[in-house]
Amino acid sequence: MTNHQATLVDVLPAHNFEQAALQAYLEAQLGSTFSSFSVLQFQGGQSNPTFKISADDHVWVLRKKPAGKLLPSAHMINREYQVMDALKNTAVPVPTMVCYCEDPTIIGTEFYVMQYIPGMLIEHPRCDGLPATTVSKLYQSMATTLARLHSVDLAAVGLQDYARGGDYYARQIKRWSEQYSKTCEPPAGGEAGGEAMRFLMDYLPKNIPDDPATCLVHGDYRIGNLLFDEQRHEVSAVLDWELSTLGHPLADLAYCCIPYHLPANDSGTKGIVGLDLAARGIPSEQAFIDAYCKASGRSGIEQWPFYVAFSMFRLAAILQGVYARAIAGNASSANALNVGARAGVLATTAKALLD
């Protein structure tokens, strides 16, 4: 049986902070005194270091900015806090927010604290080690939860000005094309990857579907960013809102469907092509889309390949930046080459979808 629990470790030296200062801050915020107080770190790939705080009978999660010099628009944990706090009385399951601290003198960077929600964490869309009946429920809940997110009344929750709305694809394609162009030498995935990205940068802006829908989008909606209730096998919390914005609903749906287009035998890309989906309880891509459409009141989707190709293009552009930084800093070359290969697979797969 695969373990579907988050791994906790002692706070890593790179992310260490003054725990007594945090305790004093939380005691002042909450008007209480704790006789016991401990901090452990969640292990994993979060770009924002994440910790489990135990204080008497309270259990919380703290997320902070990483230390050091950061890109201006990266690690916007204030946005994560704002959006989850806004969603607290909606049908979207999110942890309850406890407090946000913008004073970097307490633990060295901005941070926020939220309720700890126990649940299953599933790293790979294969859902290894789980019975098919369970997996089927997980995917159904993943689809309906996304539909609920996209139906949130922005004005009612105070998010109508959360980001610029409208022209979502045109702005995103322009943004990621510019980012890619700054980091594209050498192209991840070799010449084939570079050629595919050039094709996408030309094709995508000319073929944007005429669908002006705007809603709150998560930006990184995938099974690995969801917590599932262990008994009901439904989403108990949507996490990692760092890339959330106002955008087009099908961007989230297509991003969530990327694994349906990538090979299962490549550990880096987390694909499911080549698996016996029915035997595992994983719905077909069309069945997953249908579940989302039914829950969101959509009659269907035209130009689906555009949406998937756009999502792959965006992810490939992000990975190209990671690859370029790794090559320039001579980061663990094995990892840099893996990231480059993933970007190349995404770009060439997206091109093939549109050809």
LOMISE-221426 format. One record per residue: x, y, z of N, C-alpha, C in turn. Coordinates in steps of 0.05 Angstrom, whole numbers, plus 5000, padded with zeros to 4 digits. Layout:
<pts>
XYZXYZXYZ...
</pts>
This chain:
<pts>
501749765000500050005000501850255000501250434982502850684981501950875003503851005016503151195037502251455024499851545031498751795020498652015041500652025058500852235079503252415072502952665080505252855077507552765095509952805085512352735101513252975117513752935143514653145160517553095168519153305169521953285177522553515196524853495210525753725226526253965207525854205217526254445201528954445188529054475162531654465147533254715154535854685155537554915162537055165145536555125119536155345100533555505107531755375121529155495126528655555156530855535171530555555200529755845208528155865230527456125240527156105271526756335283526656355312523856265322523656015331521055915338519756055362521456145381520356295404519056555395520156685375518956935365516256875352516056655337513556575325511456515347512256365368510456305389509456555403511256745409510356995421508457155404508957155377507257295359504457175359504356905357501756775356500156805382501656795404500356835430499057115432500557315422499457585422497057615404497257485380495057505360492557375371492857145385490556985393489757025422491357185436490657245464490756995481492756825476492956585494495856525499496356335517499156255524499255955519501355865506501655575500503755455518503155225530505055085547506854915530505954835506507654675488507454805460509754795446509854925420512054785404511354675381513454535364512954585335515054565319514954625291516354395276514954295255516254105236515854205208517454115190517254215162516053995144514254075126513253885106515453855085515953605078517953555057516553555031517853655010516553654984517353884967515953914945516854104925515654384927514554454950513254714951515354944947514555134931516455364927516455544952514255534968514155674993514455475016516555495032516955305053514455285071513655045079511154995093511654825118510354905140511054785166508454705181508754505198506554425215507154525243505254685254505554805281503754655300504754555322503154445343503454615368501154725378501154895401498954805420499654675441497654545459495754365441493154425441491454255425490854375397492254595390491954705363493954585344493054535319494854455298494454635274496554765266496354955244498454895222498155025200500255025178501155305174503855335172504955595166506355585139505755785123507255805097508656075097511156075088512756325088514056355061514856605056516556645033519356525038520656425017523456335021525156575028527356525041529256745047530856825022532157055022533857134999532457304979533857374958532757554937530857404919528457514915526357374900525457544876524457414856523257564834520857714845520257964834518158134846515457994846514757844825512057734824511857444834514057344845514057064854513457044884512556814892512056754920510156954933507957014919506057214930504257084950505357034974503756884994501357055004501657325002499357495009496857434992497357374966495157304948493957034956495656834963494656584972492756614996493656785015492056835039489456965032489657175015487257325008485157154994486056984976484056834961482856614978484456474995483256275012481356395033482156625043480456755063477756845050477956935025475457015010473656775005474756535002473156304995471956155019472356265043471756115067468756035069466956195058464056125060462856035034464555925016463655824990463655524990462855404968462955114965465655004958467655184956470455094951471755034977472754784981473954715007476754835010477155005029479755125035480155125065482655125075483155145103482255425114481455435139480855685152483455835158483456095150485856255155485956355184488256355196488656435224489756725225491956775211493057045210495157065188495557325180497557385160499457585172502057545169504057725180505957825159505858095154507558205133510158315145510458295171512858405185515058195183517158245167519258045163521058015187520758185208522558165231521857935249519357825247518557615266520057355260519857255235521257005229522957035203523457285195525357325173524057385146521457295142520057355118517057375125515457475106512557465109511657175113509357145126508256865129505256885135503956655132501256645142500756365156498756355173498156115188495256045182494755785177492055695171491555425186489055355186488255105199489554865185490354665201491454415189489054235183489054135159486953945151488253675145487553465160488653205154487453095128488752925114487652815090489752665074488852545052490652395034491852595014494452575011495852724990496652524968496052584944496552394922498452534902500852444901502952584885502652544855501652304847501552234819498752164810497852254787495152194777494651894773496751734774496251434772494751334797495051474819493751394845494651114853497251074853498350804860497350714887496750454889496050324914493250374924491550504908488850554917486850384900484750284913482750124897481350284876480550164854479350304831476850454840475250344858472850484867473550754881475650744896476650994910477651194889479251104870480351284850478151414834476151264827473851374812472551604827472251574854471051784870472952034871475551984873477452204875477252374849477252244826477052394801474452544798472252404806469652544805469652794822470752774846470753004865472653224854474853134841476753334829475253494808473653374792472153514771469953694782468453594802466253754812467353994829469553944843470754164859471754384841472854314818473754514799471454674789469254534783466854684773465754874795465854794820465054964842466755214844469355174840471255394841470555594819469955494795469455674772466755814774465055714792462355844794462256044818464456084831464456284854463656554843461856684858460956954851463157154861464757254842467057414849466357664866464157794859463458044873462557964902461157744905460057664931462357604951464557514941466857444959469057654958468557874943470458094943472958054926472757874906475057824889474757934861472758114857472358214829474758374819476358484837478758624829481358474836481158214839483458044847485658054826484858084801486758094779485358224755486858274735485658384711484158164697481658224689480058024674480158074644479057884629478857924600481457874585481257794560483557744542485557554555484657364570486457204586488557064569487556924548489456764532491456944517490457164506492257344491494457444510493757524535495657634553497657414563496557174568498256954578500256864556499256834531500956744509503256954505502457204506504557414502506557404525505557384550507357374573509357144572508256904566509956664567511756644542510856764520512556774496514956954502514457184515516657364522518557234542517457094562519156964582520856744568519556594550520956384537523256494520522656714506524656834488527156934503526757004528529057104545530756874554529656624555531156404567531556174548531056214522530755984504533455874492535655984501538155874491539755754514540355504514539555304493536655214498535255144476532455054480532254784495530554774515530054524529528854324509529754084510528653884492530053894465532254044463533754054438532354214416533254174392532154334370529154274365528354014369525553944366523754104386524754124411523354284430523154574423525354684413525354964405523555014381523654834362521854864338518954854347518254664365515454634374514554894388516355014405515555254419515155484399516855504379516455714359513855684344513155434338510555374325508255464343508355404369506255464387505955774391508255914392508156204395506856334371507056204348505856314324502856234322502255984329499555874325497655964346498355954371496456004393495056274392496656504388495256764389493256794365493656644344491956674320489456504322489256324342487156134343485656124370485556344384484256364410481256334406479956134420477056104417475556354426473256394414471556624421469756544445470856564469469356494493470456674515468856894521469857094540469557034569468856794577468356724605470756804622470156924645472256994665471356904692473156774707472456684734475056674750474856594775477256544790478456284781481056284774482456034766484755984786485255734790487355654810490155684798490455614773493055644760494955404762494355224781496054984784494354754795491854734783489854544793490554264782491454094801492153824794491953654819491953394816491453214838493453254861495953324855497953364876497553614893495753794885495154034901492454014915491453774918488853734932489353544956487853594976487653404999484953264997484953005002482452845000481752735028479252745034478252615059478552315057479652195078480451915077477951735077475751825088473351655089471551705064471051955058469152015036470452015009473152045008474652054983473852284966473152504979472552754965474652964973474853174956476753384962476153524988477953525007477553665033478953935033480853985016482154245014483554274987483254514975484854584951487154764962489554684956491954814966493554954944495655104952497655224934496355414913495355634924493955834907495856044896498356004896500356204889499956314861498956144842498656234814495756314807494056334828491256394823490956684811488856714795488356974782485456964772484657174758482157174744482857094715481556884705482256784679479956624667480756434649478756284635478456004647476055914652475655654666477055414653477055414626478155184612481155164614482455384623485355374627485955174650484455204672484755014694484054734687481854694672480954424665483054294647483954434627485954324608488554254622489354434641491854384656491554124672489254084684488753844700488753594682488253634656488053404638490753344623492753504628495353454615496353164618496053034642496952754644495752564623493352624613492152454593493652454567495552634564497052664538500052604541500852514564503752464569504152174577506552064570507051784575507351714605506251484612506351394640509151294648510651214628513351094634515451304638514751564639516651774644515951904671517651844691516951934719516652234721518252384706518252674709515652814701514352714680512052854669509452774682509352564698506952474712504652434693505152294671503152234651501751964657499551914643498151664647497551524620498751614598498351484572499751204573498350994566499550734566498550564590497150694609496050544631493250434624492350224637489650124634487950294653486850524643485550714661483150584674481450434659479050324671479750134694481849974691482649794712483449934738484450184735485350344758483150514769480850534755478750704764478950994754480851044736481351314725479451354701477751564702475951604679477551684654476451634630477651734606477652034607479352164590479352454589476652564583475252444564472552534557470652514580470852294595469052254618469552464639472152524643472852734663471853004654472153064629471153324618468053334621466753104615463853094618462953144646464453024666463753064694463953364702466053494692466453774697464153934684463553874659461554024644458753994657458153754666455653704680455453874705457653874721457654024746457654324742458754414720458954704715456754814697455054644686452954734669453754794641456154704632457054734605455854524587455054594563453954394545456054234531458554334530460654194517462954384512465054294499467354464494468254434465468554654452469654654424472554734426474054644406476954714404478554614429477854384440479254284463482254264459483254174436486154154432487554424437486254654431487554914436488154944466486054874482486354924511488654744523488754494514490754314525493554414515493754484489496254574478497254834492495355014498496055254512497155194540495855004554496754934581499554804580500054644560502654514557504754724550504054914532505855134525506655294549504755364565505255534589507155384608506555124612508254964630511054934619511254894593513854854579515455114582514155344580515555604582516655634611514955554631515855574659518255394663518155144652520354954656522855044641522455174618524855274603526355474621524855644636526155824654527755684676526555464687527855304707530455174695530155074671532354944657534655134652533855384642535955584636537455664661535955704683537255774709539155554718538155304715539855074723542355054707542155084681544455074663546455304670545355544674547055774679548455744706547055634726548255604752549555334756549655184733550654904734549454744757546754784760545354634781545554344774544954174794545253884790544453814761546453754745545953744716543953524709543853314725541853094720539053214721538553364743535953484746535353684724537253844717536854044696536153904670537553694664536953544639534153414640533353324663530653204666528553424661528953654673527053874669526953954640529253964627529354034599527853834582528253584588526853374573523853394577522953464601520053494606518953724589520353954589519454184573519254104544521253954534521253864506518953684500518353494518516053314513513453474513513153664531510653824531510353984505512454114496512354274472511754104447513053884444512653724420509953584421509053514445506353394447504153594440504553844450502554054444502454114414504854114401504854164372503453934357503953684366502653464353499553464356498653574379495753594383494453784363495953984355494854194338495354144308497353974302498053934274495853804258
</pts>
